[in-house]
Each structure stands twice: as structure tokens, then as C-alpha cells.
Amino acid sequence: MNAPMMTTKPLNIGATLFDSGKIRAEQVVQVLQYQKEHKARFGEAAVALGFVTEADIAQVLAQQFDYPYLQKGEGELSEELVAAYAPFSPEVESLRALRGQLMLRWLDKETASNALAIVSAGRGEGRSRLAANLAIVFSQLGEHTLLVDADLRNPRQHTLFGLDNHEGLSQLLAERAVESSLSKVPKFRDLTVLTAGPMPPNPQELICCSTFQSLMQQWTQQYDAVLIDTPAMAETVDAQSIAGRTQGALLVTRKDHTRLEDLAALQEMLTAADAKLVGAVVSQF
């Protein structure tokens, strides 16, 4: 005779608030009494009594629906990562729309087109910030996501995610590190970040080496989405080489900042690398 299957019932809001330390036992009693008198939901009653905030309730609901995000001051992630701290903001809604378009038009693990180079003409155009936030929204969807900082000259992802940069891509390419240098982001179970690592004297040679191609093949098999942050294309041909490996690129421009002649040169570089320009984003910050 088979044993009956047991299912785990998700905790209600009150239990989740209590377990997370946001509300005390004596406060629970007061909330329940308020609930009874005013016929309110537990969360509404707790907010009305001043025991928790609307932000606390939103975060509890996110936990119940398996949609992780952080409150400001929680964790070591930069506040530039709006997808981590403000998931209901208009900017993050735009990121979700971008994610949807990329999934429709490019990312497909079955055809091995699930890697994408995030490129820009120059520095200061929002490329690294977009790559990081886009990686977060992919992971929030449950996509097994890898973000690689391939800007070996001016890396930023370790700063944005508060990670150690003693090991990273540069050492993997030089075969002086192992895959353990990839860092899981604890608050986002489906997000892994590979930092750039120590600045090498020969970044172009490392990017062009066969080891990078082997790593790309390995990553596209292991992950649903592989996003590669690249150096500014106006300063080096590194990004062109990377886009050639991924065969697809997402262009980031900055309003009233990016020059048209730089964009024209970037388009030519992508064409020469046989990389498809999947889409373009105009950042405003």
C-alpha cells in the first residue's frame, strides 16, 4: 500500500512575518483582535497598527509567490540594481518587457542561441547597469542565469553585486582558476555571476583564445540565459570578439550622450563579426 502524498502548505502572511522577525508574538495577538473587530486581512491590520510597513507586506507576498527581491539596506548589492530593490517600479517594468522581447526573438537554449553580448559604443552609457538588472529579472522568472563580466579593462559587476574580484574570468581564460570562481547570488537562487578577475596585461589575447570559446559552449549548455557584459566598443575590439562568440548583441545607448558616428562604427564591427544586433535600449539616467 502506498503512503499518502503530503503537500507543504505555504505559510500565511502572519506566520511569515513572525518567522522573519518583523512582528512579535504579543503583536500577533493584537493584530488578530484588530482583524476580528474590523474584518480586515492580517497584513492590513498589522499595517494599521503600525507594526509593519506596506513594504514589509509586499516582500512577504513576494516570498509566498517565490519572487525574491530585497529591501534597501538589506544585503551588499548596489542600489543601482533597481530590479533587486524596486521590482514594481516603471523602470523594472521596462526591463521585464525587454526580457520578454529577448525571449521571443533570441534566447533559445534548444538552438544554443541563449547567450547575448551587452554592448555599447562608449563608457558611461549604462551597459553594465543594464546587464546586471537584466540578469536579475531573468533569474526572478526562474531562468537559470549566468552574468559574465568580460570587461577585463574596466570591470563593474563585482562592485554592483558586492563580490570579491580576486578570481574571475581573466584567470579562467589563463587557466589559473576553476569554475568555483563563479559566485551564486544568495538572494536570487537562479543567478550566478562571474566577475572579471584581476586585470591582465593581455585582455585582447585572452578574449580571443580558444578557452573562451570552450567556456561559452559549456555555459550555454548549463544555463538558460548567458549575459556577457563587454568593454566599450569605441575603445577596444574586445567586444567585437565577444559578440562574434555569442553571435547576438544587445546595444545600449544613452540619451543625449551617445554619438551617431560611434553607433555607425559599432554596427560595422558587429556585421564584421557575424553578430546579429538583436535589439537596442536607450538608457536615461
Phi and psi in degrees as GROMACS dihedral restraints (atoms count N, CA, C in turn):
[ dihedral_restraints ]
;  ai    aj    ak    al  type     phi  dphi    fc
    3     4     5     6     1   -78.4    20    10
    4     5     6     7     1   142.2    20    10
    6     7     8     9     1   -73.7    20    10
    7     8     9    10     1   143.9    20    10
    9    10    11    12     1   -63.5    20    10
   10    11    12    13     1   142.6    20    10
   12    13    14    15     1   -75.2    20    10
   13    14    15    16     1   136.4    20    10
   15    16    17    18     1  -105.4    20    10
   16    17    18    19     1   136.3    20    10
   18    19    20    21     1  -112.5    20    10
   19    20    21    22     1   147.3    20    10
   21    22    23    24     1   -93.6    20    10
   22    23    24    25     1   117.4    20    10
   24    25    26    27     1   -80.0    20    10
   25    26    27    28     1   130.5    20    10
   27    28    29    30     1   -63.0    20    10
   28    29    30    31     1   144.5    20    10
   30    31    32    33     1   -64.2    20    10
   31    32    33    34     1   144.5    20    10
   33    34    35    36     1   -77.3    20    10
   34    35    36    37     1   174.4    20    10
   36    37    38    39     1   -61.5    20    10
   37    38    39    40     1   -42.4    20    10
   39    40    41    42     1   -59.4    20    10
   40    41    42    43     1   -46.8    20    10
   42    43    44    45     1   -64.8    20    10
   43    44    45    46     1   -39.7    20    10
   45    46    47    48     1   -66.5    20    10
   46    47    48    49     1   -41.5    20    10
   48    49    50    51     1   -62.6    20    10
   49    50    51    52     1   -41.1    20    10
   51    52    53    54     1   -67.9    20    10
   52    53    54    55     1   -46.1    20    10
   54    55    56    57     1   -64.6    20    10
   55    56    57    58     1   -29.2    20    10
   57    58    59    60     1   -86.6    20    10
   58    59    60    61     1    -0.9    20    10
   60    61    62    63     1    80.2    20    10
   61    62    63    64     1    11.5    20    10
   63    64    65    66     1   -83.6    20    10
   64    65    66    67     1   -13.6    20    10
   66    67    68    69     1  -145.1    20    10
   67    68    69    70     1   142.2    20    10
   69    70    71    72     1   -95.0    20    10
   70    71    72    73     1   165.3    20    10
   72    73    74    75     1   -59.2    20    10
   73    74    75    76     1   -43.7    20    10
   75    76    77    78     1   -67.2    20    10
   76    77    78    79     1   -28.5    20    10
   78    79    80    81     1   -73.0    20    10
   79    80    81    82     1   -33.0    20    10
   81    82    83    84     1   -58.3    20    10
   82    83    84    85     1   -42.8    20    10
   84    85    86    87     1   -60.3    20    10
   85    86    87    88     1   -44.0    20    10
   87    88    89    90     1   -65.6    20    10
   88    89    90    91     1   -38.4    20    10
   90    91    92    93     1   -65.1    20    10
   91    92    93    94     1   -43.2    20    10
   93    94    95    96     1   -61.9    20    10
   94    95    96    97     1   -39.2    20    10
   96    97    98    99     1   -65.7    20    10
   97    98    99   100     1   -42.3    20    10
   99   100   101   102     1   -63.0    20    10
  100   101   102   103     1   -41.6    20    10
  102   103   104   105     1   -55.3    20    10
  103   104   105   106     1   -47.5    20    10
  105   106   107   108     1   -64.3    20    10
  106   107   108   109     1   -40.4    20    10
  108   109   110   111     1   -75.4    20    10
  109   110   111   112     1   -34.5    20    10
  111   112   113   114     1  -110.2    20    10
  112   113   114   115     1     0.7    20    10
  114   115   116   117     1    52.5    20    10
  115   116   117   118     1    47.2    20    10
  117   118   119   120     1  -107.0    20    10
  118   119   120   121     1   161.0    20    10
  120   121   122   123     1   -71.7    20    10
  121   122   123   124     1   159.8    20    10
  123   124   125   126     1   -59.0    20    10
  124   125   126   127     1   -46.6    20    10
  126   127   128   129     1   -62.0    20    10
  127   128   129   130     1   -43.0    20    10
  129   130   131   132     1   -61.4    20    10
  130   131   132   133     1   -41.9    20    10
  132   133   134   135     1   -65.8    20    10
  133   134   135   136     1   -41.9    20    10
  135   136   137   138     1   -64.6    20    10
  136   137   138   139     1   -37.8    20    10
  138   139   140   141     1   -69.2    20    10
  139   140   141   142     1   -43.3    20    10
  141   142   143   144     1   -60.9    20    10
  142   143   144   145     1   -34.7    20    10
  144   145   146   147     1   -82.5    20    10
  145   146   147   148     1    -6.4    20    10
  147   148   149   150     1    80.9    20    10
  148   149   150   151     1    15.5    20    10
  150   151   152   153     1   -80.7    20    10
  151   152   153   154     1   -31.3    20    10
  153   154   155   156     1  -138.3    20    10
  154   155   156   157     1   171.7    20    10
  156   157   158   159     1  -108.5    20    10
  157   158   159   160     1   168.7    20    10
  159   160   161   162     1   -60.4    20    10
  160   161   162   163     1   -34.9    20    10
  162   163   164   165     1   -64.2    20    10
  163   164   165   166     1   -37.7    20    10
  165   166   167   168     1   -61.4    20    10
  166   167   168   169     1   -43.6    20    10
  168   169   170   171     1   -65.7    20    10
  169   170   171   172     1   -42.0    20    10
  171   172   173   174     1   -60.8    20    10
  172   173   174   175     1   -38.9    20    10
  174   175   176   177     1   -70.1    20    10
  175   176   177   178     1   -37.1    20    10
  177   178   179   180     1   -64.1    20    10
  178   179   180   181     1   -44.3    20    10
  180   181   182   183     1   -60.7    20    10
  181   182   183   184     1   -38.1    20    10
  183   184   185   186     1   -63.1    20    10
  184   185   186   187     1   -39.1    20    10
  186   187   188   189     1   -64.2    20    10
  187   188   189   190     1   -42.8    20    10
  189   190   191   192     1   -65.4    20    10
  190   191   192   193     1   -33.6    20    10
  192   193   194   195     1   -95.4    20    10
  193   194   195   196     1    12.8    20    10
  195   196   197   198     1    57.0    20    10
  196   197   198   199     1    46.5    20    10
  198   199   200   201     1  -125.9    20    10
  199   200   201   202     1    84.3    20    10
  201   202   203   204     1   -71.7    20    10
  202   203   204   205     1   138.6    20    10
  204   205   206   207     1  -156.4    20    10
  205   206   207   208     1   170.8    20    10
  207   208   209   210     1  -114.8    20    10
  208   209   210   211     1   155.9    20    10
  210   211   212   213     1   -94.2    20    10
  211   212   213   214     1   148.7    20    10
  213   214   215   216     1   -57.9    20    10
  214   215   216   217     1   136.3    20    10
  216   217   218   219     1    92.8    20    10
  217   218   219   220     1   -10.0    20    10
  219   220   221   222     1   -98.7    20    10
  220   221   222   223     1   119.7    20    10
  222   223   224   225     1    87.4    20    10
  223   224   225   226     1  -179.7    20    10
  225   226   227   228     1  -109.2    20    10
  226   227   228   229     1    10.8    20    10
  228   229   230   231     1   -74.4    20    10
  229   230   231   232     1   144.2    20    10
  231   232   233   234     1   -64.9    20    10
  232   233   234   235     1   147.6    20    10
  234   235   236   237     1   -71.7    20    10
  235   236   237   238     1    -6.1    20    10
  237   238   239   240     1   -67.7    20    10
  238   239   240   241     1   -17.6    20    10
  240   241   242   243     1   -85.2    20    10
  241   242   243   244     1    76.0    20    10
  243   244   245   246     1   -63.6    20    10
  244   245   246   247     1   -28.6    20    10
  246   247   248   249     1   -65.6    20    10
  247   248   249   250     1   -24.2    20    10
  249   250   251   252     1   -84.3    20    10
  250   251   252   253     1   -31.4    20    10
  252   253   254   255     1  -110.3    20    10
  253   254   255   256     1   -24.6    20    10
  255   256   257   258     1  -135.9    20    10
  256   257   258   259     1    63.5    20    10
  258   259   260   261     1   -67.8    20    10
  259   260   261   262     1   -12.3    20    10
  261   262   263   264     1  -105.8    20    10
  262   263   264   265     1    13.4    20    10
  264   265   266   267     1   -81.8    20    10
  265   266   267   268     1   158.4    20    10
  267   268   269   270     1   -57.3    20    10
  268   269   270   271     1   -36.3    20    10
  270   271   272   273     1   -62.4    20    10
  271   272   273   274     1   -41.4    20    10
  273   274   275   276     1   -73.9    20    10
  274   275   276   277     1   -30.5    20    10
  276   277   278   279     1   -60.4    20    10
  277   278   279   280     1   -39.4    20    10
  279   280   281   282     1   -64.6    20    10
  280   281   282   283     1   -38.1    20    10
  282   283   284   285     1   -64.1    20    10
  283   284   285   286     1   -39.5    20    10
  285   286   287   288     1   -64.9    20    10
  286   287   288   289     1   -39.5    20    10
  288   289   290   291     1   -63.0    20    10
  289   290   291   292     1   -41.6    20    10
  291   292   293   294     1   -62.1    20    10
  292   293   294   295     1   -44.3    20    10
  294   295   296   297     1   -56.4    20    10
  295   296   297   298     1   -44.7    20    10
  297   298   299   300     1   -62.2    20    10
  298   299   300   301     1   -41.8    20    10
  300   301   302   303     1   -64.9    20    10
  301   302   303   304     1   -40.4    20    10
  303   304   305   306     1   -65.9    20    10
  304   305   306   307     1   -37.5    20    10
  306   307   308   309     1   -68.5    20    10
  307   308   309   310     1   -33.8    20    10
  309   310   311   312     1   -74.4    20    10
  310   311   312   313     1   -38.5    20    10
  312   313   314   315     1  -101.4    20    10
  313   314   315   316     1   -18.2    20    10
  315   316   317   318     1  -141.8    20    10
  316   317   318   319     1   -57.9    20    10
  318   319   320   321     1   -68.5    20    10
  319   320   321   322     1   115.3    20    10
  321   322   323   324     1  -151.2    20    10
  322   323   324   325     1   104.9    20    10
  324   325   326   327     1   -64.2    20    10
  325   326   327   328     1   -32.2    20    10
  327   328   329   330     1   -63.2    20    10
  328   329   330   331     1   -33.4    20    10
  330   331   332   333     1  -102.1    20    10
  331   332   333   334     1    10.4    20    10
  333   334   335   336     1    59.9    20    10
  334   335   336   337     1    27.6    20    10
  336   337   338   339     1  -107.7    20    10
  337   338   339   340     1    45.6    20    10
  339   340   341   342     1  -107.3    20    10
  340   341   342   343     1    18.3    20    10
  342   343   344   345     1  -115.3    20    10
  343   344   345   346     1   143.8    20    10
  345   346   347   348     1  -144.8    20    10
  346   347   348   349     1   129.5    20    10
  348   349   350   351     1   -87.8    20    10
  349   350   351   352     1   129.3    20    10
  351   352   353   354     1   -95.2    20    10
  352   353   354   355     1   114.2    20    10
  354   355   356   357     1  -123.0    20    10
  355   356   357   358     1   156.1    20    10
  357   358   359   360     1  -149.2    20    10
  358   359   360   361     1   159.4    20    10
  360   361   362   363     1   -69.9    20    10
  361   362   363   364     1   -47.1    20    10
  363   364   365   366     1  -129.1    20    10
  364   365   366   367     1  -177.3    20    10
  366   367   368   369     1   -83.1    20    10
  367   368   369   370     1   161.5    20    10
  369   370   371   372     1    73.8    20    10
  370   371   372   373     1    23.0    20    10
  372   373   374   375     1  -107.1    20    10
  373   374   375   376     1     2.9    20    10
  375   376   377   378     1    93.2    20    10
  376   377   378   379     1    12.2    20    10
  378   379   380   381     1   -62.8    20    10
  379   380   381   382     1   -52.2    20    10
  381   382   383   384     1   -65.9    20    10
  382   383   384   385     1   -39.1    20    10
  384   385   386   387     1   -63.0    20    10
  385   386   387   388     1   -44.1    20    10
  387   388   389   390     1   -65.4    20    10
  388   389   390   391     1   -44.3    20    10
  390   391   392   393     1   -57.9    20    10
  391   392   393   394     1   -43.5    20    10
  393   394   395   396     1   -66.1    20    10
  394   395   396   397     1   -46.8    20    10
  396   397   398   399     1   -67.8    20    10
  397   398   399   400     1   -36.3    20    10
  399   400   401   402     1   -65.3    20    10
  400   401   402   403     1   -39.1    20    10
  402   403   404   405     1   -61.6    20    10
  403   404   405   406     1   -39.0    20    10
  405   406   407   408     1   -65.1    20    10
  406   407   408   409     1   -45.4    20    10
  408   409   410   411     1   -68.6    20    10
  409   410   411   412     1   -30.0    20    10
  411   412   413   414     1   -65.0    20    10
  412   413   414   415     1   -43.0    20    10
  414   415   416   417     1   -67.4    20    10
  415   416   417   418     1   -34.3    20    10
  417   418   419   420     1   -65.6    20    10
  418   419   420   421     1   -23.9    20    10
  420   421   422   423     1   -80.1    20    10
  421   422   423   424     1    -9.5    20    10
  423   424   425   426     1    95.2    20    10
  424   425   426   427     1     7.1    20    10
  426   427   428   429     1   -78.2    20    10
  427   428   429   430     1   131.1    20    10
  429   430   431   432     1   -71.1    20    10
  430   431   432   433     1   104.8    20    10
  432   433   434   435     1  -115.3    20    10
  433   434   435   436     1   136.7    20    10
  435   436   437   438     1  -120.5    20    10
  436   437   438   439     1   128.0    20    10
  438   439   440   441     1  -110.6    20    10
  439   440   441   442     1   121.9    20    10
  441   442   443   444     1  -112.9    20    10
  442   443   444   445     1   126.5    20    10
  444   445   446   447     1   -90.0    20    10
  445   446   447   448     1    98.8    20    10
  447   448   449   450     1   -99.3    20    10
  448   449   450   451     1    13.9    20    10
  450   451   452   453     1   -87.3    20    10
  451   452   453   454     1    88.5    20    10
  453   454   455   456     1   -77.9    20    10
  454   455   456   457     1    -2.6    20    10
  456   457   458   459     1  -102.5    20    10
  457   458   459   460     1   -42.3    20    10
  459   460   461   462     1  -137.6    20    10
  460   461   462   463     1    66.9    20    10
  462   463   464   465     1   -70.8    20    10
  463   464   465   466     1   150.1    20    10
  465   466   467   468     1  -131.8    20    10
  466   467   468   469     1   -21.4    20    10
  468   469   470   471     1   -62.6    20    10
  469   470   471   472     1   -33.1    20    10
  471   472   473   474     1   -65.5    20    10
  472   473   474   475     1   -32.5    20    10
  474   475   476   477     1   -71.3    20    10
  475   476   477   478     1   -44.3    20    10
  477   478   479   480     1   -62.8    20    10
  478   479   480   481     1   -37.2    20    10
  480   481   482   483     1  -100.4    20    10
  481   482   483   484     1     2.9    20    10
  483   484   485   486     1    62.9    20    10
  484   485   486   487     1    42.7    20    10
  486   487   488   489     1  -109.6    20    10
  487   488   489   490     1   156.6    20    10
  489   490   491   492     1   -70.8    20    10
  490   491   492   493     1   140.7    20    10
  492   493   494   495     1  -116.6    20    10
  493   494   495   496     1    21.8    20    10
  495   496   497   498     1   -70.4    20    10
  496   497   498   499     1   -28.4    20    10
  498   499   500   501     1  -126.9    20    10
  499   500   501   502     1   150.7    20    10
  501   502   503   504     1   178.9    20    10
  502   503   504   505     1  -155.2    20    10
  504   505   506   507     1   -59.6    20    10
  505   506   507   508     1   -42.4    20    10
  507   508   509   510     1   -57.8    20    10
  508   509   510   511     1   -40.0    20    10
  510   511   512   513     1   -76.0    20    10
  511   512   513   514     1   -31.7    20    10
  513   514   515   516     1   -62.5    20    10
  514   515   516   517     1   -43.2    20    10
  516   517   518   519     1   -68.1    20    10
  517   518   519   520     1   -31.8    20    10
  519   520   521   522     1   -85.8    20    10
  520   521   522   523     1     2.4    20    10
  522   523   524   525     1    59.3    20    10
  523   524   525   526     1    39.4    20    10
  525   526   527   528     1  -115.0    20    10
  526   527   528   529     1    11.6    20    10
  528   529   530   531     1  -147.0    20    10
  529   530   531   532     1   168.8    20    10
  531   532   533   534     1  -118.6    20    10
  532   533   534   535     1   177.2    20    10
  534   535   536   537     1   -63.0    20    10
  535   536   537   538     1   -15.3    20    10
  537   538   539   540     1   -64.2    20    10
  538   539   540   541     1   -11.3    20    10
  540   541   542   543     1   -73.4    20    10
  541   542   543   544     1    -9.9    20    10
  543   544   545   546     1   -74.1    20    10
  544   545   546   547     1   136.6    20    10
  546   547   548   549     1  -113.2    20    10
  547   548   549   550     1   121.8    20    10
  549   550   551   552     1   -75.0    20    10
  550   551   552   553     1   136.7    20    10
  552   553   554   555     1   -89.1    20    10
  553   554   555   556     1   110.2    20    10
  555   556   557   558     1   -53.9    20    10
  556   557   558   559     1   -41.0    20    10
  558   559   560   561     1   -74.5    20    10
  559   560   561   562     1   -12.9    20    10
  561   562   563   564     1  -128.7    20    10
  562   563   564   565     1    96.3    20    10
  564   565   566   567     1   -63.5    20    10
  565   566   567   568     1   -20.9    20    10
  567   568   569   570     1  -102.3    20    10
  568   569   570   571     1    16.5    20    10
  570   571   572   573     1  -118.2    20    10
  571   572   573   574     1   126.2    20    10
  573   574   575   576     1  -124.7    20    10
  574   575   576   577     1   138.6    20    10
  576   577   578   579     1  -121.9    20    10
  577   578   579   580     1   132.9    20    10
  579   580   581   582     1  -109.9    20    10
  580   581   582   583     1   112.3    20    10
  582   583   584   585     1   -73.5    20    10
  583   584   585   586     1   170.1    20    10
  585   586   587   588     1   -72.1    20    10
  586   587   588   589     1   -30.9    20    10
  588   589   590   591     1    83.8    20    10
  589   590   591   592     1  -178.0    20    10
  591   592   593   594     1   -58.1    20    10
  592   593   594   595     1   143.5    20    10
  594   595   596   597     1   -68.3    20    10
  595   596   597   598     1   121.3    20    10
  597   598   599   600     1   -87.6    20    10
  598   599   600   601     1   163.2    20    10
  600   601   602   603     1   -79.0    20    10
  601   602   603   604     1   -13.0    20    10
  603   604   605   606     1  -132.8    20    10
  604   605   606   607     1    59.0    20    10
  606   607   608   609     1   -59.4    20    10
  607   608   609   610     1   -40.3    20    10
  609   610   611   612     1   -62.9    20    10
  610   611   612   613     1   -42.8    20    10
  612   613   614   615     1   -64.6    20    10
  613   614   615   616     1   -38.5    20    10
  615   616   617   618     1   -67.3    20    10
  616   617   618   619     1   -42.7    20    10
  618   619   620   621     1   -63.4    20    10
  619   620   621   622     1   -34.1    20    10
  621   622   623   624     1   -85.9    20    10
  622   623   624   625     1    -6.1    20    10
  624   625   626   627     1   -73.1    20    10
  625   626   627   628     1   159.7    20    10
  627   628   629   630     1   -65.3    20    10
  628   629   630   631     1   -25.0    20    10
  630   631   632   633     1   -60.8    20    10
  631   632   633   634     1   -38.2    20    10
  633   634   635   636     1   -63.6    20    10
  634   635   636   637     1   -41.2    20    10
  636   637   638   639     1   -62.6    20    10
  637   638   639   640     1   -41.0    20    10
  639   640   641   642     1   -64.4    20    10
  640   641   642   643     1   -41.0    20    10
  642   643   644   645     1   -63.8    20    10
  643   644   645   646     1   -41.2    20    10
  645   646   647   648     1   -60.2    20    10
  646   647   648   649     1   -44.3    20    10
  648   649   650   651     1   -62.2    20    10
  649   650   651   652     1   -39.9    20    10
  651   652   653   654     1   -66.1    20    10
  652   653   654   655     1   -45.3    20    10
  654   655   656   657     1   -65.8    20    10
  655   656   657   658     1   -41.1    20    10
  657   658   659   660     1   -67.6    20    10
  658   659   660   661     1   -20.8    20    10
  660   661   662   663     1   -83.5    20    10
  661   662   663   664     1   -33.3    20    10
  663   664   665   666     1   -84.6    20    10
  664   665   666   667     1   -29.7    20    10
  666   667   668   669     1  -118.1    20    10
  667   668   669   670     1   155.2    20    10
  669   670   671   672     1   -78.4    20    10
  670   671   672   673     1   -35.6    20    10
  672   673   674   675     1  -138.2    20    10
  673   674   675   676     1   129.6    20    10
  675   676   677   678     1  -121.3    20    10
  676   677   678   679     1   113.2    20    10
  678   679   680   681     1  -109.3    20    10
  679   680   681   682     1   129.0    20    10
  681   682   683   684     1  -113.8    20    10
  682   683   684   685     1   115.3    20    10
  684   685   686   687     1   -80.5    20    10
  685   686   687   688     1   131.3    20    10
  687   688   689   690     1  -121.0    20    10
  688   689   690   691     1   164.8    20    10
  690   691   692   693     1   -71.6    20    10
  691   692   693   694     1   163.5    20    10
  693   694   695   696     1   -61.5    20    10
  694   695   696   697     1   130.1    20    10
  696   697   698   699     1   -72.5    20    10
  697   698   699   700     1   -22.9    20    10
  699   700   701   702     1   -73.5    20    10
  700   701   702   703     1   -15.4    20    10
  702   703   704   705     1  -104.8    20    10
  703   704   705   706     1   -22.1    20    10
  705   706   707   708     1  -158.5    20    10
  706   707   708   709     1   160.8    20    10
  708   709   710   711     1   -93.4    20    10
  709   710   711   712     1     7.6    20    10
  711   712   713   714     1   -54.9    20    10
  712   713   714   715     1   -47.1    20    10
  714   715   716   717     1   -63.9    20    10
  715   716   717   718     1   -34.0    20    10
  717   718   719   720     1   -62.0    20    10
  718   719   720   721     1   -43.4    20    10
  720   721   722   723     1   -63.9    20    10
  721   722   723   724     1   -41.1    20    10
  723   724   725   726     1   -66.2    20    10
  724   725   726   727     1   -44.7    20    10
  726   727   728   729     1   -61.2    20    10
  727   728   729   730     1   -33.4    20    10
  729   730   731   732     1   -64.8    20    10
  730   731   732   733     1   -32.8    20    10
  732   733   734   735     1   -72.9    20    10
  733   734   735   736     1   -42.2    20    10
  735   736   737   738     1   -80.8    20    10
  736   737   738   739     1   -25.2    20    10
  738   739   740   741     1    68.7    20    10
  739   740   741   742     1     3.2    20    10
  741   742   743   744     1  -144.2    20    10
  742   743   744   745     1   145.8    20    10
  744   745   746   747     1  -140.1    20    10
  745   746   747   748     1   143.4    20    10
  747   748   749   750     1  -110.9    20    10
  748   749   750   751     1   121.4    20    10
  750   751   752   753     1   -90.1    20    10
  751   752   753   754     1   131.2    20    10
  753   754   755   756     1  -112.7    20    10
  754   755   756   757     1   125.8    20    10
  756   757   758   759     1  -123.0    20    10
  757   758   759   760     1   162.0    20    10
  759   760   761   762     1  -118.8    20    10
  760   761   762   763     1   129.4    20    10
  762   763   764   765     1   -58.9    20    10
  763   764   765   766     1   134.0    20    10
  765   766   767   768     1    60.8    20    10
  766   767   768   769     1    24.4    20    10
  768   769   770   771     1  -136.1    20    10
  769   770   771   772     1   -50.1    20    10
  771   772   773   774     1   -70.5    20    10
  772   773   774   775     1   134.7    20    10
  774   775   776   777     1   -90.3    20    10
  775   776   777   778     1   141.3    20    10
  777   778   779   780     1   -63.2    20    10
  778   779   780   781     1   -36.7    20    10
  780   781   782   783     1   -66.0    20    10
  781   782   783   784     1   -32.3    20    10
  783   784   785   786     1   -68.8    20    10
  784   785   786   787     1   -37.0    20    10
  786   787   788   789     1   -66.2    20    10
  787   788   789   790     1   -39.0    20    10
  789   790   791   792     1   -63.4    20    10
  790   791   792   793     1   -41.5    20    10
  792   793   794   795     1   -65.9    20    10
  793   794   795   796     1   -39.7    20    10
  795   796   797   798     1   -62.2    20    10
  796   797   798   799     1   -43.9    20    10
  798   799   800   801     1   -59.1    20    10
  799   800   801   802     1   -41.9    20    10
  801   802   803   804     1   -64.4    20    10
  802   803   804   805     1   -39.7    20    10
  804   805   806   807     1   -64.7    20    10
  805   806   807   808     1   -41.2    20    10
  807   808   809   810     1   -65.9    20    10
  808   809   810   811     1   -40.9    20    10
  810   811   812   813     1   -62.4    20    10
  811   812   813   814     1   -42.5    20    10
  813   814   815   816     1   -63.8    20    10
  814   815   816   817     1   -28.1    20    10
  816   817   818   819     1   -90.0    20    10
  817   818   819   820     1     3.7    20    10
  819   820   821   822     1    58.4    20    10
  820   821   822   823     1    36.6    20    10
  822   823   824   825     1  -105.4    20    10
  823   824   825   826     1   133.1    20    10
  825   826   827   828     1   -82.9    20    10
  826   827   828   829     1   132.8    20    10
  828   829   830   831     1   -82.1    20    10
  829   830   831   832     1   100.8    20    10
  831   832   833   834     1   -72.3    20    10
  832   833   834   835     1   -35.8    20    10
  834   835   836   837     1  -175.2    20    10
  835   836   837   838     1   176.3    20    10
  837   838   839   840     1  -137.9    20    10
  838   839   840   841     1   147.0    20    10
  840   841   842   843     1  -127.5    20    10
  841   842   843   844     1   133.5    20    10
  843   844   845   846     1  -102.1    20    10
  844   845   846   847     1   116.1    20    10
  846   847   848   849     1   -92.3    20    10
  847   848   849   850     1   148.7    20    10
  849   850   851   852     1  -135.1    20    10
  850   851   852   853     1    95.4    20    10
